[in-house]
Amino acid sequence: MSNTIFAFGLGIGSQNKEGNWLEVFYSAPSLNVEKNTLDALLESTNYEGGNNTLVLDESDLNRLHMNLLKAGNIEQAELASRLKASTKPVILCVLATDEAPTNPAEVYLKLQLISHRLVKPHNTVLDGMFGLLINTAWTSEGPIDVRELAERQLSARMEGRTIEVFSVDKFPKMLNFIVPTGIRVGDAARVRLGAHLAEGTTVMHEGFVNFNAGTLGNSMVEGRISAGVVVGNGSDLGGGCSTMGTLSGGGNIVIAVGEKCLIGANAGIGIGLGDRCIVESGLYITAGSKVAVLDENNQVVSTVKARELSGQSDLLFRRNSATGAIECKTNKTAIELNEALHSHN
Ligand SMILES: CC(C)(COP(=O)(O)OP(=O)(O)OC[C@H]1O[C@@H](n2cnc3c(N)ncnc32)[C@H](O)[C@@H]1OP(=O)(O)O)[C@@H](O)C(=O)NCCC(=O)NCCS
């Protein structure tokens, strides 16, 4: 057996009536776990190696507490001790290797590794995750299997309560699981679990960040970061702008935005951007769009498909307001982020 494992988490699970897992909350998921901690898991629980998910009882947690203390892993030892008081099932999910997930506990661990900034988007295998998750109502009374919701709503009403339903989805908003340091989010519902919000990110109310996607540094997000899209340090997404994902007919280009870019309000990109690029407000650049490349005197030097410019730096894209043609020029004015706007204190 290898000396280190990919990740593990001690979590609290929620189940439907049939005992299937709806979600698992890991307060402190761990990445690249050292041998000492791995030995503590092996000695304290029924974990015998590989990728495995177990429900722990109080004696497991007692042993885990003692052995993790001996292993010098104080944070996880204290968590194991704390979880003895949980009234909900306590789960140990161990991922010896980063394989495609096989159960909801593994999916939730991986999504939380990203949101805890332990793993960057695209750096863990999430293949097939949607098929493993149960469609769930995320409510004021916790997660409820959507097939059980009507009955629960009736029961609650009979007791004089209203169950507030926040969303019906395979997984919920990120901030109910982790609020990373140094961020602001105008509307929690707009950031999905599995988003990666770097220190210095502001997501305003119109902004949206999907799972396995997000920011790598300072960023003002007033547009949509689709699944898989990663935005570099110092780049801003203007109000209502769109970054094309690969999930529904968006093609197979995984969109990345480099550093210090500005995607204008209501603009959109179906190609990647390098560093210091600007897309004019309102312009949607799809990969196949024909783009006139202009020289310093605004003369057309060539016409190319936008995908040929994907990922290149120092470009300014605009739609010529007189001719309607999409044009690309050298961007001479790299944007400077407004310091006050990006302060998170
Ligand atoms: C594309 C953009 C960056 C251009 O701004 P700019 O570099 O300041 O350029 P200017 O508006 O000063 O225009 C420079 C010249 O280009 C011309 N021009 C600008 N946009 C043009 C267009 N779409 N078609 C034809 N000419 C255009 C101007 O008329 C001007 O011509 P001149 O030199 O003859 O006077 C800007 O229009 C834009 O869309 N910014 C995005 C802002 C935004 O959405 N922020 C997010 C808020 S939430």
The ligand as an ORCA input file, in Angstrom:
! r2SCAN-3c Opt
* xyz 0 1
  C     -14.566     48.062    -26.027
  C     -14.264     49.186    -25.055
  C     -13.258     48.703    -24.026
  C     -13.675     50.335    -25.865
  O     -13.413     51.348    -24.988
  P     -12.161     52.349    -25.211
  O     -10.936     51.537    -25.405
  O     -12.215     53.310    -24.082
  O     -12.433     52.997    -26.551
  P     -13.223     54.344    -26.856
  O     -14.653     54.201    -26.515
  O     -12.439     55.490    -26.274
  O     -13.070     54.392    -28.421
  C     -11.816     54.525    -29.119
  C     -12.139     54.736    -30.567
  O     -12.736     53.515    -31.063
  C     -14.046     53.780    -31.552
  N     -14.900     52.672    -31.162
  C     -15.120     52.190    -29.903
  N     -15.959     51.155    -29.954
  C     -16.257     50.974    -31.263
  C     -17.064     50.077    -31.980
  N     -17.748     49.113    -31.333
  N     -17.133     50.153    -33.293
  C     -16.465     51.108    -33.966
  N     -15.680     51.994    -33.345
  C     -15.576     51.929    -32.027
  C     -14.480     55.044    -30.844
  O     -15.474     55.710    -31.573
  C     -13.176     55.808    -30.796
  O     -12.950     56.347    -32.061
  P     -12.058     57.693    -32.263
  O     -10.645     57.304    -31.937
  O     -12.282     58.000    -33.656
  O     -12.599     58.700    -31.315
  C     -15.548     49.668    -24.292
  O     -16.470     50.178    -25.247
  C     -16.223     48.589    -23.538
  O     -17.063     47.861    -24.035
  N     -15.855     48.434    -22.227
  C     -16.460     47.436    -21.366
  C     -16.946     48.137    -20.086
  C     -17.801     47.189    -19.250
  O     -18.726     46.576    -19.740
  N     -17.456     47.049    -17.953
  C     -18.160     46.201    -17.043
  C     -19.228     46.968    -16.318
  S     -20.236     45.900    -15.332
*
